[in-house]
C-alpha cells in the first residue's frame, strides 16, 4: 500500500464499523452492516409491479414495522438523541474494545438466499400487477422499484445522509440500488436524480439524490443527465397529505431546454424514499410530455402496505 492510500484510509476510513450502530465489523461485510442491523432490514423480494410497494413473499428477518414512512420531526429527534452516527461524533470509543463482528459468512448466506430466490417470482408478479395502494392512482412512470422496507434501522441511513451531511452513505445506498437493478435485470439510457431547488441546495450543501445517482452511474456505467429543474422551493412534504402534496408540487418541475437526447429513451429516475410517489410522478409527467419513452423510478426505501 502506498503512502497516498494510507493517508486516504486514515481520513476516509471504509468498512470499519457498521453504518448504523457503529459496531466493529469485518471489512468484507455486505453493505458495511453488522449481523444485527442486517437482520432487521427487509430487502424487498416481491413488489407491486407498478408502484414497487412490497406485497407478498418479502424477505423478512423477524421484523415488524407499523410506523409511517415519512421523515417526520420525531424520527430525526429520536435518532439525534440516540447519537448513533448522525453527528459524526466519535467521542464514544467503547466499540473499539468490542470483538470485531464476525458475521460476514452469515450475511453473505442471507444475501445469496435473496439473490437465488429472486428469479422465481416473475410469474406471480404478473398476477399482482397493481396493489391496493396504487390500483386507483394515475402514475405517469412505467414502474417504481424500491430496495428495502422503511424501518427504524433503514431510515437511519437516509436521515444520516439527508439531514446530517454524511454523504458517504450515498455510496452504500447506491450499492444496494445497483444490486436491485441487477436482480430485476434492468438498465436504461440515462439516470436522472430528483432535483433540489437552488435555495434548499444552498442550505443543505448537496442534493442527496444526486449523490446517490452519481455512485449508481459509476457502478452501472449508465450516464447521468441533468435535464430536470425545480421551479419552486416547495414546502416540506412529510406533513402534507396526498392531495396537499399534489397541489404543492403541481408545475414545480420542468425539463430544461435543449434536452432532446432523452426523447425516445429509457430513464431511471432516482430518489431516496418512495412515500406517496407524488414527487416522482410529477417529474415523470413532464418527462413523458417531453418525449421520454420509459421511466423506471428507483428509490432506496418504501413502506410495506400490509
N, C-alpha and C positions, 0 to 999 in steps of 0.2 A: 504493500500500500504506500503510495507516495505522500509527501507532506501535505499537498493540497487536499487529498482525500481525508487525511487525519484532521485537518482544520475544519473541513466541511462537516465531518461526523461529530466534531465537538460542538459546533454552533447549531447544527441542524441534525440532531440525533434521530434515527428512524428505527421503528420496531423494537424499542427498548421496553416500553411499558404499554399496557392495554390503553387504547384510545379513550375508553370510557371510565374505567375505575383506577387506572394508573398502577395496577398490579404488574410486577415484572413478568415478562413473557419471553418465550423463545422467539428469536428473531424471525423465524420462518412461519409463525402463526398466521393463518389466513386472515387478511384484512386487519392485522395487528390487534386482534381481540383475544382476551383470555377465555378460558372454557366457560366460566360462569356467565360472562356477558354474551358470549356467542350462543349459549343455550337459551337465553331469553329473547333472542332475535327470531322472528318468524319470517323466513325467506318465502316469498310468495311463489307457490308452485303452480297453482291453477287459478286463473283470474277471469273476470268478465272480459270477453273478447273485444269489448268496446271501450269501457272506462278503466279497466285494469284493477278494479276492486276485487280483493280475494273473495271467492265464493265457496269452493269446496276443495277437499284434499290438500289443505295447506300443510306445509311442514311446520309443525308447532312443537317446540321443545318445552312442554309443560308450562305454557304461559297463557294467561287470560288477560285481556285488556279491554276495559269498558269506558275509557276516558275519551273526550272529544279530541279530534286531531288538529285543532287549531293551536298555533303557538301563542297561547294566552299569557297574560302577565304572570299568573300564578305558576305556570310552567317555568318561566325564566327565573322567578324568585326562588322556587324550590331548588333548582339546580344551583343557583348562585349561592344559596345558603349552605348547600352541601359542599360547595367548593371542590367539585370533583376535578375538573380540568379547565374550566372555562376562563378563569382569570389568568391562567398561565403561571400561577403562584406555585412554586415548588418548595415552599418552606417545610412542608411535612416530608421528611426523608425516611419515615419508618418503613416504607415499602422497600427500600434498598436492602433491608435486613431480611426480607422475606425470601423464601426459596423461589428461584426463577420458575415461572409457570411451565409445566412440562406437558402441555396439553396439545401440542402440535398434531400428534397422531390422531387423537380423538376428534379434533376439529376437521382435519382432512377427511376422516372417515365420514363424518356428517355431511361435509361438503360434497363428497363423491356420491353419497346417498341422494342428495338433492339433484346432482347432475344426472345420475343414472335414471332416476325416476321421472325426470322432466320430459323425456321423449315419449312417454306412454300416455300423455294426457290429451293429445291433439284431437282424437276422435270425440272425447267428451266436450271439448271446447266448442265444437260445432253445435252441440245441444244447448249450450249456455251462452248464446251469442249476446244476449242483453240481460243484465241483472236488474233487481228491483230498484237499485239506485239510479240507473240511467235509462230504464225502459221507456220513460215518457219524456226524456230530455232530447233536445236537438243539439247534438255535438257536431261541429264542423271538422274536427280532426277525424282521421280514419280509425285510429286506435290509440289508446293510452296504456302505458305499461309502467308499473311501479315495482320496486325490487323487494322492499321489506315493509312489514306492517308497522304502523306507528305505535310505540310503546315507551315506557319510561326510559329504557336503555337507548333505543334507536334515536329518540328525539334529542338526546344529548349531543350526538354528532352534528346535527343540523343547527341546534342552538349555539353550540360552540363555534361553529363556522360563521353563522349569520350575525350573531349579536355580540360575540366576544373576540372577533377578529382572528380566530385560529384557522388561518387559511390553509394550513397543511392538511386539514380534514378533507378538503376537496379532492385531494389525491386518492384517498381511500374510498370516498363516496364514488368517485369515477371508476375505481376498480370494480366495485360491486355492479355498477351500471354496465360496464364493459362485459362482465360475465353474463349479465341478464340478456344483453343483446346476442351473445353467443348462444345461450340456451334457446333463445327464440329464433335463432338463425336469421337475424335481421341486420340489414345495413341500409345505407342511404347515400345520397349525393352530397348533402350538406348537414351540418349541425348548426342550429340556431339557439342561443341562450335567451331566456326570457329577460328583456331589458329592464334596467332600473331608470327612474327619472334622474336627470343630472343633479338635482338638489339632494336627493337621497344618496346618490353616489358620492357627493362631496362629504356628506355626514359620515357615511359608513366607510368610505375609502375604497370600496371594491364592490363588484356585483358577484354574489355567491354563485349564481347560475353560470356566469361567465367563467369563473374559476373552475367549476366542475366541468364545464364544456371543454375548456382548454386541455385538461388532462384526458378527458374522454377522446378528444380529437387525436391526441398523442398516442393513446393506446390502440385506437381503431384505424388510424390513418384516414379518417373522414374529415375533410376540411371544415373549419368554422367560417360562417359568413355573417357579417354584421349588417343585416338588412332591415331590421325592425327597430323602431324607436318609440319611446314612451312620450306622448304629448303632454300629459298632465301628471303632476305629483299627487297621485290618488291617496285617499285615506288608507290607513292600515285596515286590512280586510278581516282580521280574526274576530272582531266584534260585530261584524255585519252578517245578516242572513243572506240567503241565496239571491233574493230579489234586490236587496240593497247592493250586493256585490255587482250584480249585472248592471244596475243603474250607474254605479260609481265607475265602472270600467268601460262603459259604452263610449266608443270612439277615443279611448285612451291610448290606442296604439295605431301606428301606420307603417306601411312598408316604405322604405326610403326610395327616393327616385334613383333610377339607374341600377335597379336590382334585377334586370332581365335574365340574369343567369339562373335564377331559381324557377323560371317559368317551365312547366312540364317536368320538374324534378321531384325527387322524394326527399323529404326533410325530417330530421329528428329534432324536435323542439324540447329543450332541456330546462328543467326547473328542479327545485329541491323537494317540494311536497305537493301532492295532488290532494286538495281538500274537496271543493265542490267542482273544480275544473273550470271555473268562470274565467280566470285569467288566461289560461292556455286556449280556451275556446274562443275568446275574443281575438286573440292573436291569430288563431287558426282561420277564423272567418276572413281576416284581412289578407292572409296569405293565399287562401283559396280564391278570393276575388282577384288577386294579382295574377293568379295562374299556376300556383303550385299544384302538382298532380296528387301527391300523397303526403300526409302528415302523421308521423308517429310521435306522440308525446311520451317522453321518458322522464320519470321522476324517481327520486330515491325512496320516498315514503308515501304510504297511503294508509287509510284506516279500514279495518275489517268491517263489513256491513252486517254481519250476523247479529 
